[in-house]
Amino acid sequence: MEEPTVDLGRALEWADKEIEKVVIPHEVWGVEKDYRFTLVGRVLTKRSYNFEALKDVLARIISPGRGMTARKIEGERFTVDFTHQVDVKRAIEGGPWVFDKHLVILNDVKEGERPRDVELN
């Protein structure tokens, strides 16, 4: 009996098209994330706002030399991940920041703390 053959190149090409991006929280893997270059923030407003616009504005006004990534997390909070301590310092010391006439609070994540537990007052 002849073994079935599979064109691996074609199978992988198909798999790449079918797989969606899956984000698995660090807690699930039991891995502790390094938050040294992470800030947690929120916009002081009761109104809804465009998060993509907020990301663009923060990137322009903070001007991180090595880039940044912002993500929404629980409630009204978001995280901003930088790749260098200089950019974190610029974000903290360069404020206060404003988005759409509302104050943006940014605070760092202390060792052993999780972003959802950071005080934002």
C-alpha positions in Angstrom: 0.0 0.0 0.0 1.4 3.4 -1.0 1.8 6.1 1.7 0.0 9.4 1.0 2.3 12.3 0.2 1.8 15.9 1.3 3.3 19.0 -0.3 4.7 20.6 2.9 5.2 23.9 1.3 1.6 24.1 0.2 0.4 22.9 3.6 2.4 25.5 5.5 1.2 28.2 3.1 -2.4 27.2 3.8 -1.8 27.1 7.6 -0.3 30.6 7.6 -3.5 31.9 6.0 -5.8 30.1 8.4 -4.0 30.8 11.7 -5.2 33.9 13.6 -3.1 35.8 16.1 -3.7 34.4 19.6 -2.6 36.4 22.6 -2.0 34.3 25.7 -1.5 36.3 29.0 1.8 35.7 30.8 -0.1 34.4 33.9 -1.4 31.4 31.8 2.2 30.4 31.0 3.3 30.9 34.6 5.9 33.4 33.3 6.5 36.6 35.1 6.7 39.5 32.6 9.4 42.1 33.0 7.6 45.4 33.6 10.7 47.6 33.9 9.9 49.4 30.7 6.1 49.4 31.1 3.8 52.2 32.2 0.1 51.9 33.0 -2.2 54.8 32.2 -5.7 56.0 31.9 -7.4 59.1 30.5 -9.4 61.0 33.1 -12.8 61.2 31.4 -16.1 59.5 31.7 -16.6 59.8 27.9 -15.5 57.1 25.5 -12.5 57.9 23.2 -10.7 56.5 20.3 -7.9 54.4 21.6 -6.1 54.3 18.3 -6.0 58.1 18.3 -4.7 58.1 21.8 -1.8 55.7 20.8 -0.9 58.0 17.9 -1.0 61.1 20.1 1.1 59.5 22.8 3.7 58.3 20.2 3.9 61.8 18.8 4.2 63.7 22.1 6.4 61.3 24.0 8.5 60.7 20.9 10.2 57.5 22.1 13.6 57.0 20.4 13.1 53.2 20.2 9.4 52.9 19.8 6.5 52.0 22.0 3.5 49.6 22.0 0.2 50.6 23.7 -2.5 48.0 24.6 -5.9 48.3 26.3 -6.2 46.2 29.5 -8.9 46.0 32.1 -11.4 48.8 32.5 -10.2 52.1 31.4 -6.5 51.2 31.8 -3.9 50.7 29.1 -0.2 49.8 29.1 2.6 51.4 27.2 5.7 49.3 26.7 8.9 50.9 25.8 12.2 49.2 24.8 14.6 51.5 26.7 14.6 53.2 30.2 15.4 56.6 28.6 11.9 56.5 26.9 10.2 55.5 30.2 11.9 58.4 31.9 10.9 60.8 29.2 7.2 59.7 29.5 7.2 60.0 33.3 9.1 63.3 33.6 7.8 65.0 30.4 4.2 65.1 31.5 1.6 66.0 32.4 0.1 64.7 29.1 -3.3 65.7 27.7 -5.5 63.9 25.2 -8.6 65.5 23.8 -8.5 68.1 26.6 -8.4 65.3 29.3 -5.5 64.5 31.6 -3.6 61.3 30.9 -2.2 59.6 34.0 0.9 57.4 33.5 2.5 55.4 36.3 5.3 52.8 36.4 4.8 49.2 37.5 6.7 48.4 40.6 8.6 45.1 41.0 6.2 42.3 41.9 3.1 44.4 40.9 0.8 43.8 38.0 -0.5 46.5 35.7 -4.1 46.1 36.9 -3.0 46.8 40.5 -1.0 50.1 39.7 -2.5 53.1 41.5 -3.7 55.7 39.0 -5.0 58.8 40.9 
